[in-house]
Amino acid sequence: MGGKTSLAGVTTYISPEWKKELEEWAQEEERSVSWILLKLIGNALQQRRQEKETIRGKEALSVAGKSKAASEQN
């Protein structure tokens, strides 16, 4: 199959124990270790984005609440 892909490559180093565990997981799922890592990274990034949005939303509410309180005092 092979061929060109639009995905960027990344190299990292992990402990042999983690590698073995990932290989076992990949085998159980009938997937490659790369596929497992791609999904883990994708899920972590999605969670991070959602947390940042939650923080931004809370900050916006806080700023709006302070502005409202300040205008009510005047």
MARLOTOR-974667 format. One line per field, with one value per atom (N, C-alpha, C): residue in three letters; atom name; x, y, z. Coordinates in nm, 2 decimals, padded with zeros to 4 digits. Last residue first. Example, Ala and Ser with C-alpha at 12.3 -4.5 7.8 and 13.67 -1.06 7.14 Angstrom:
! residues 2
bakol <- c(SER; SER; SER; ALA; ALA; ALA)
guvo <- c(N; CA; C; N; CA; C)
X <- c(01.28; 01.37; 01.29; 01.32; 01.23; 01.32)
Y <- c(-00.22; -00.11; 00.00; -00.57; -00.45; -00.33)
Z <- c(00.71; 00.71; 00.79; 00.78; 00.78; 00.78)
//
This chain:
! residues 74
bakol <- c(ASN; ASN; ASN; GLN; GLN; GLN; GLU; GLU; GLU; SER; SER; SER; ALA; ALA; ALA; ALA; ALA; ALA; LYS; LYS; LYS; SER; SER; SER; LYS; LYS; LYS; GLY; GLY; GLY; ALA; ALA; ALA; VAL; VAL; VAL; SER; SER; SER; LEU; LEU; LEU; ALA; ALA; ALA; GLU; GLU; GLU; LYS; LYS; LYS; GLY; GLY; GLY; ARG; ARG; ARG; ILE; ILE; ILE; THR; THR; THR; GLU; GLU; GLU; LYS; LYS; LYS; GLU; GLU; GLU; GLN; GLN; GLN; ARG; ARG; ARG; ARG; ARG; ARG; GLN; GLN; GLN; GLN; GLN; GLN; LEU; LEU; LEU; ALA; ALA; ALA; ASN; ASN; ASN; GLY; GLY; GLY; ILE; ILE; ILE; LEU; LEU; LEU; LYS; LYS; LYS; LEU; LEU; LEU; LEU; LEU; LEU; ILE; ILE; ILE; TRP; TRP; TRP; SER; SER; SER; VAL; VAL; VAL; SER; SER; SER; ARG; ARG; ARG; GLU; GLU; GLU; GLU; GLU; GLU; GLU; GLU; GLU; GLN; GLN; GLN; ALA; ALA; ALA; TRP; TRP; TRP; GLU; GLU; GLU; GLU; GLU; GLU; LEU; LEU; LEU; GLU; GLU; GLU; LYS; LYS; LYS; LYS; LYS; LYS; TRP; TRP; TRP; GLU; GLU; GLU; PRO; PRO; PRO; SER; SER; SER; ILE; ILE; ILE; TYR; TYR; TYR; THR; THR; THR; THR; THR; THR; VAL; VAL; VAL; GLY; GLY; GLY; ALA; ALA; ALA; LEU; LEU; LEU; SER; SER; SER; THR; THR; THR; LYS; LYS; LYS; GLY; GLY; GLY; GLY; GLY; GLY; MET; MET; MET)
guvo <- c(N; CA; C; N; CA; C; N; CA; C; N; CA; C; N; CA; C; N; CA; C; N; CA; C; N; CA; C; N; CA; C; N; CA; C; N; CA; C; N; CA; C; N; CA; C; N; CA; C; N; CA; C; N; CA; C; N; CA; C; N; CA; C; N; CA; C; N; CA; C; N; CA; C; N; CA; C; N; CA; C; N; CA; C; N; CA; C; N; CA; C; N; CA; C; N; CA; C; N; CA; C; N; CA; C; N; CA; C; N; CA; C; N; CA; C; N; CA; C; N; CA; C; N; CA; C; N; CA; C; N; CA; C; N; CA; C; N; CA; C; N; CA; C; N; CA; C; N; CA; C; N; CA; C; N; CA; C; N; CA; C; N; CA; C; N; CA; C; N; CA; C; N; CA; C; N; CA; C; N; CA; C; N; CA; C; N; CA; C; N; CA; C; N; CA; C; N; CA; C; N; CA; C; N; CA; C; N; CA; C; N; CA; C; N; CA; C; N; CA; C; N; CA; C; N; CA; C; N; CA; C; N; CA; C; N; CA; C; N; CA; C; N; CA; C; N; CA; C; N; CA; C; N; CA; C; N; CA; C)
X <- c(-02.15; -02.15; -02.28; -02.20; -02.16; -02.16; -02.26; -02.37; -02.33; -02.02; -02.11; -02.23; -01.90; -01.84; -01.94; -02.05; -02.05; -02.00; -01.99; -02.13; -02.13; -01.72; -01.77; -01.91; -01.73; -01.66; -01.71; -01.87; -01.92; -01.86; -01.69; -01.82; -01.88; -01.47; -01.46; -01.59; -01.60; -01.54; -01.53; -01.66; -01.77; -01.72; -01.40; -01.49; -01.61; -01.31; -01.24; -01.33; -01.47; -01.48; -01.42; -01.38; -01.52; -01.54; -01.12; -01.15; -01.29; -01.16; -01.09; -01.12; -01.29; -01.36; -01.29; -01.08; -01.20; -01.28; -00.89; -00.86; -00.99; -01.03; -01.00; -00.97; -01.04; -01.17; -01.14; -00.77; -00.84; -00.97; -00.72; -00.65; -00.72; -00.87; -00.91; -00.84; -00.74; -00.88; -00.92; -00.49; -00.50; -00.64; -00.56; -00.50; -00.51; -00.65; -00.75; -00.69; -00.41; -00.53; -00.63; -00.25; -00.22; -00.34; -00.40; -00.37; -00.34; -00.39; -00.52; -00.50; -00.11; -00.19; -00.32; -00.07; -00.01; -00.08; -00.20; -00.24; -00.19; -00.06; -00.20; -00.25; 00.19; 00.18; 00.03; 00.14; 00.18; 00.16; -00.15; 00.00; 00.02; -00.40; -00.35; -00.20; -00.54; -00.51; -00.48; -00.56; -00.65; -00.64; -00.35; -00.49; -00.59; -00.14; -00.17; -00.31; -00.14; -00.16; -00.20; -00.08; -00.21; -00.24; 00.18; 00.07; -00.07; 00.30; 00.30; 00.19; 00.27; 00.21; 00.20; 00.44; 00.29; 00.22; 00.68; 00.63; 00.48; 00.71; 00.71; 00.64; 00.72; 00.61; 00.60; 00.97; 00.84; 00.72; 01.16; 01.13; 01.00; 01.05; 01.11; 01.07; 01.10; 01.02; 01.09; 01.15; 01.21; 01.13; 01.02; 01.04; 01.10; 00.96; 01.03; 01.04; 00.72; 00.77; 00.84; 00.61; 00.67; 00.72; 00.29; 00.43; 00.48; 00.08; 00.11; 00.26; 00.02; 00.02; 00.05; 00.21; 00.11; 00.12; 00.28; 00.30; 00.18; 00.30; 00.27; 00.29; 00.15; 00.24; 00.21; 00.08; 00.00; 00.09)
Y <- c(05.27; 05.41; 05.47; 05.02; 05.10; 05.25; 04.91; 04.92; 05.01; 04.90; 04.99; 05.01; 04.70; 04.83; 04.93; 04.47; 04.52; 04.67; 04.45; 04.48; 04.53; 04.39; 04.51; 04.55; 04.15; 04.26; 04.39; 03.99; 04.01; 04.13; 03.99; 04.05; 04.08; 03.86; 04.00; 04.07; 03.61; 03.69; 03.83; 03.53; 03.55; 03.64; 03.50; 03.60; 03.63; 03.30; 03.43; 03.54; 03.09; 03.14; 03.27; 03.07; 03.10; 03.16; 03.00; 03.13; 03.17; 02.75; 02.85; 02.99; 02.62; 02.63; 02.74; 02.62; 02.69; 02.71; 02.46; 02.60; 02.68; 02.22; 02.28; 02.43; 02.17; 02.19; 02.26; 02.14; 02.25; 02.28; 01.91; 02.03; 02.15; 01.72; 01.75; 01.88; 01.72; 01.76; 01.80; 01.63; 01.76; 01.81; 01.37; 01.46; 01.60; 01.26; 01.27; 01.37; 01.27; 01.34; 01.36; 01.10; 01.24; 01.32; 00.86; 00.91; 01.06; 00.83; 00.85; 00.90; 00.80; 00.91; 00.93; 00.57; 00.69; 00.81; 00.38; 00.40; 00.53; 00.41; 00.44; 00.47; 00.32; 00.45; 00.50; 00.05; 00.14; 00.28; -00.06; -00.03; 00.06; -00.30; -00.17; -00.16; -00.49; -00.51; -00.38; -00.46; -00.38; -00.40; -00.63; -00.66; -00.58; -00.48; -00.62; -00.66; -00.25; -00.24; -00.38; -00.36; -00.29; -00.29; -00.45; -00.55; -00.49; -00.21; -00.31; -00.42; -00.08; -00.02; -00.13; -00.25; -00.23; -00.18; -00.20; -00.34; -00.33; 00.07; 00.02; -00.11; 00.07; 00.14; 00.09; -00.07; -00.12; -00.06; 00.09; -00.04; -00.10; 00.44; 00.32; 00.19; 00.64; 00.59; 00.47; 00.91; 00.80; 00.77; 01.02; 01.03; 00.91; 01.21; 01.10; 01.13; 01.25; 01.30; 01.18; 01.36; 01.26; 01.33; 01.47; 01.50; 01.40; 01.36; 01.37; 01.39; 01.31; 01.46; 01.47; 01.07; 01.11; 01.25; 00.84; 00.97; 01.00; 00.48; 00.60; 00.73; 00.16; 00.27; 00.39; -00.12; 00.00; 00.12)
Z <- c(03.95; 03.90; 03.89; 04.01; 04.12; 04.08; 03.77; 03.87; 03.98; 03.65; 03.59; 03.69; 03.81; 03.80; 03.75; 03.74; 03.88; 03.89; 03.47; 03.51; 03.65; 03.48; 03.41; 03.45; 03.62; 03.68; 03.62; 03.43; 03.57; 03.64; 03.22; 03.20; 03.34; 03.34; 03.30; 03.28; 03.39; 03.50; 03.46; 03.13; 03.22; 03.34; 03.03; 02.97; 03.06; 03.19; 03.20; 03.14; 03.11; 03.25; 03.26; 02.84; 02.87; 03.01; 02.88; 02.82; 02.84; 03.00; 03.08; 03.02; 02.79; 02.92; 03.00; 02.60; 02.57; 02.70; 02.73; 02.71; 02.68; 02.73; 02.86; 02.84; 02.45; 02.53; 02.66; 02.40; 02.34; 02.41; 02.55; 02.58; 02.52; 02.41; 02.55; 02.59; 02.17; 02.17; 02.31; 02.25; 02.19; 02.20; 02.33; 02.42; 02.38; 02.08; 02.20; 02.30; 01.93; 01.89; 02.00; 02.08; 02.07; 02.03; 02.05; 02.18; 02.17; 01.76; 01.83; 01.97; 01.73; 01.66; 01.73; 01.87; 01.92; 01.85; 01.71; 01.85; 01.90; 01.47; 01.48; 01.62; 01.56; 01.51; 01.51; 01.61; 01.72; 01.68; 01.41; 01.43; 01.56; 01.50; 01.45; 01.47; 01.65; 01.51; 01.44; 01.91; 01.83; 01.68; 02.00; 02.04; 01.95; 01.88; 01.84; 01.87; 02.04; 01.89; 01.84; 02.29; 02.27; 02.12; 02.24; 02.28; 02.25; 02.19; 02.08; 02.11; 02.43; 02.31; 02.20; 02.59; 02.62; 02.50; 02.47; 02.47; 02.49; 02.52; 02.39; 02.38; 02.80; 02.73; 02.59; 02.83; 02.89; 02.82; 02.72; 02.65; 02.71; 02.71; 02.78; 02.71; 02.42; 02.53; 02.59; 02.21; 02.28; 02.40; 01.89; 02.04; 02.09; 01.60; 01.67; 01.81; 01.35; 01.48; 01.54; 01.03; 01.12; 01.24; 00.91; 00.95; 01.04; 00.64; 00.79; 00.81; 00.39; 00.43; 00.58; 00.22; 00.31; 00.35; -00.05; 00.02; 00.11; 00.02; -00.06; 00.02; 00.11; 00.11; 00.03; 00.00; 00.00; 00.00)
//
